[in-house]
Amino acid sequence: MKKMLMISTMAALVLAACGEGKAPSWKGTWKNTDGEKSVCRDSFTFKGENNFEIQNSRVQGGEQSSGTYKHIENNNYEFDYDGGSDNFTIIVEKNTMKVQLSGKDTICEYNKVDKIRTKYENPWE
């Protein structure tokens, strides 16, 4: 009986340790709510596994970029997209995401947005 209890406990510890390294699920769109327009993007959209789109503010030129991201360590991530890459520190708490571009002092804040369909959108998309 003790041996069975010990095996079950070890299995639970191993499974818990394996789950700790997994990056959080950010799937969805995050809109800027606070931060300098010259530093903060207008929005981040996370699609599928490690895919993203960034919408730059008009001050930054207004272009949209997409690519993939990977977890570096702790709350640090590398985003690779057309023409370059950026490192961000990202902290998500419920529906708020705080993002800091590596080498910058500004912390940008985003809220998660659920897409609401308008009556003019195709409901089959």
C-alpha positions as CSV (number, residue, x, y, z in Angstrom):
1,M,0.0,0.0,0.0
2,K,2.8,2.4,0.9
3,K,4.6,1.6,-2.3
4,M,1.5,2.3,-4.4
5,L,1.0,5.7,-2.6
6,M,4.7,6.6,-3.2
7,I,4.4,5.7,-6.9
8,S,1.3,7.8,-7.3
9,T,2.9,10.8,-5.5
10,M,6.0,10.6,-7.7
11,A,3.9,10.4,-10.9
12,A,1.9,13.5,-9.8
13,L,5.1,15.4,-9.1
14,V,6.6,14.5,-12.5
15,L,3.4,15.6,-14.3
16,A,3.3,18.9,-12.4
17,A,7.0,19.6,-13.2
18,C,6.4,19.0,-16.9
19,G,3.5,21.4,-17.1
20,E,5.5,24.3,-15.5
21,G,7.6,25.0,-18.6
22,K,4.7,25.5,-20.9
23,A,4.1,29.1,-22.1
24,P,0.7,30.6,-21.2
25,S,-2.1,30.7,-23.8
26,W,-2.6,34.2,-25.1
27,K,-4.9,33.3,-28.0
28,G,-7.0,36.2,-29.0
29,T,-6.6,39.9,-29.6
30,W,-5.1,42.4,-27.1
31,K,-5.8,46.1,-27.7
32,N,-3.6,48.9,-26.3
33,T,-5.1,50.7,-23.3
34,D,-2.1,52.6,-22.0
35,G,1.4,53.6,-23.1
36,E,3.4,55.8,-25.4
37,K,2.2,55.6,-29.0
38,S,5.8,55.9,-30.3
39,V,6.8,52.7,-28.4
40,C,3.5,50.7,-27.8
41,R,1.9,48.7,-30.6
42,D,-1.9,49.2,-31.2
43,S,-2.6,45.5,-30.8
44,F,-1.3,42.0,-30.5
45,T,-3.2,39.0,-31.9
46,F,-2.1,35.5,-31.0
47,K,-3.3,32.7,-33.3
48,G,-2.7,29.0,-33.0
49,E,0.6,27.8,-31.6
50,N,3.2,30.5,-31.3
51,N,1.8,32.6,-34.2
52,F,1.1,36.3,-33.8
53,E,0.2,39.6,-35.6
54,I,1.2,43.0,-34.4
55,Q,-0.5,46.2,-35.5
56,N,1.8,49.2,-35.2
57,S,0.4,52.6,-34.2
58,R,0.1,55.4,-36.8
59,V,3.0,57.1,-35.1
60,Q,5.1,53.9,-35.8
61,G,3.9,53.8,-39.5
62,G,0.7,51.8,-39.0
63,E,2.0,48.6,-40.7
64,Q,1.0,45.1,-39.6
65,S,3.6,42.4,-39.0
66,S,3.2,38.7,-38.4
67,G,5.4,35.8,-37.4
68,T,6.2,33.4,-34.6
69,Y,7.4,33.8,-31.0
70,K,9.3,31.6,-28.7
71,H,9.8,31.6,-24.9
72,I,13.3,32.5,-23.9
73,E,13.2,32.4,-20.1
74,N,10.9,33.7,-17.2
75,N,8.6,36.2,-18.8
76,N,10.9,37.0,-21.8
77,Y,9.9,36.1,-25.4
78,E,11.5,36.6,-28.8
79,F,9.2,37.6,-31.6
80,D,10.4,36.9,-35.2
81,Y,8.6,38.6,-38.1
82,D,9.1,40.0,-41.6
83,G,12.4,41.9,-41.5
84,G,13.5,41.4,-37.9
85,S,12.9,40.3,-34.4
86,D,12.1,41.9,-31.0
87,N,12.4,40.7,-27.4
88,F,9.6,41.5,-25.1
89,T,8.9,40.9,-21.4
90,I,5.2,39.9,-21.1
91,I,3.1,39.5,-18.0
92,V,-0.5,38.4,-18.3
93,E,-2.9,38.7,-15.4
94,K,-6.5,37.7,-16.2
95,N,-7.6,40.0,-19.1
96,T,-4.6,42.4,-18.8
97,M,-1.3,42.0,-20.5
98,K,1.8,44.2,-19.7
99,V,4.5,44.3,-22.4
100,Q,7.9,45.9,-22.2
101,L,10.2,46.0,-25.3
102,S,13.7,45.0,-24.4
103,G,15.9,48.1,-23.9
104,K,12.9,50.4,-23.3
105,D,11.6,51.8,-20.0
106,T,8.0,52.1,-21.2
107,I,5.5,49.4,-20.1
108,C,2.5,49.1,-22.5
109,E,-0.8,47.8,-21.2
110,Y,-3.3,45.8,-23.2
111,N,-6.8,44.4,-22.5
112,K,-8.0,41.2,-24.1
113,V,-10.8,41.9,-26.6
114,D,-13.5,39.4,-27.7
115,K,-14.4,39.9,-31.3
116,I,-18.0,41.1,-31.7
117,R,-19.5,40.6,-35.1
118,T,-21.3,43.4,-36.7
119,K,-24.4,42.9,-38.8
120,Y,-22.3,43.5,-42.0
121,E,-19.8,40.7,-41.3
122,N,-20.1,37.3,-42.9
123,P,-21.2,34.9,-40.1
124,W,-19.6,32.0,-41.9
125,E,-16.1,33.3,-41.7
